[in-house]
Amino acid sequence: MDELAWQRPTACGDGNNCPEVAIGPDAVFVRSSLRPDGIAHLTPDEWRDLVSAIRAGEFSA
């Protein structure tokens, strides 16, 4: 996990409060740019379900 290539959405630009994602061989890692030490590990299936739920608006306020 030391050499993960973290990416953030282009909409964040240089913002300080952005989600960051790194894709490893067997897992997807997610963190906040505000708390880079708090890393969530997701399986590819969990990642796919999360992205589908976000796109479907399940987390809209």
C-alpha positions as CSV (number, residue, x, y, z in Angstrom):
1,M,0.0,0.0,0.0
2,D,3.0,2.3,0.2
3,E,3.1,3.0,-3.5
4,L,-0.5,3.7,-4.2
5,A,-1.4,6.2,-6.9
6,W,-4.0,8.4,-5.2
7,Q,-6.4,10.2,-7.5
8,R,-9.1,12.8,-6.7
9,P,-12.0,14.1,-8.9
10,T,-11.0,16.8,-11.3
11,A,-13.9,18.9,-9.8
12,C,-11.9,19.2,-6.6
13,G,-9.1,21.1,-8.3
14,D,-6.7,22.1,-5.5
15,G,-9.4,21.9,-2.8
16,N,-8.6,20.6,0.7
17,N,-11.7,18.5,1.3
18,C,-11.8,15.9,-1.4
19,P,-12.2,12.2,-1.7
20,E,-9.2,10.3,-2.9
21,V,-9.1,6.9,-4.5
22,A,-6.4,4.4,-5.2
23,I,-6.9,1.1,-7.0
24,G,-4.7,-1.8,-6.0
25,P,-4.6,-5.3,-7.5
26,D,-7.2,-6.8,-5.1
27,A,-8.8,-3.7,-3.4
28,V,-9.9,-0.2,-3.8
29,F,-8.7,2.3,-1.2
30,V,-10.6,5.5,-0.3
31,R,-9.6,8.3,1.9
32,S,-10.3,12.0,2.6
33,S,-7.7,14.6,1.7
34,L,-8.4,16.1,5.2
35,R,-7.6,12.8,6.9
36,P,-5.2,10.8,4.7
37,D,-4.3,8.3,7.4
38,G,-8.0,7.1,7.6
39,I,-8.1,4.7,4.7
40,A,-11.1,2.5,3.9
41,H,-10.3,-0.8,2.1
42,L,-13.1,-2.0,-0.3
43,T,-13.3,-5.1,-2.4
44,P,-14.0,-4.5,-6.1
45,D,-17.6,-5.5,-5.6
46,E,-18.0,-3.1,-2.7
47,W,-16.5,-0.3,-4.8
48,R,-18.9,-1.1,-7.7
49,D,-21.9,-1.0,-5.3
50,L,-20.8,2.3,-3.7
51,V,-20.3,4.0,-7.1
52,S,-23.7,2.7,-8.3
53,A,-25.4,4.0,-5.2
54,I,-23.8,7.4,-5.5
55,R,-24.8,7.6,-9.2
56,A,-28.4,6.6,-8.2
57,G,-28.6,9.4,-5.7
58,E,-28.9,7.2,-2.6
59,F,-26.7,9.6,-0.6
60,S,-28.3,12.9,-1.8
61,A,-29.4,15.2,1.0
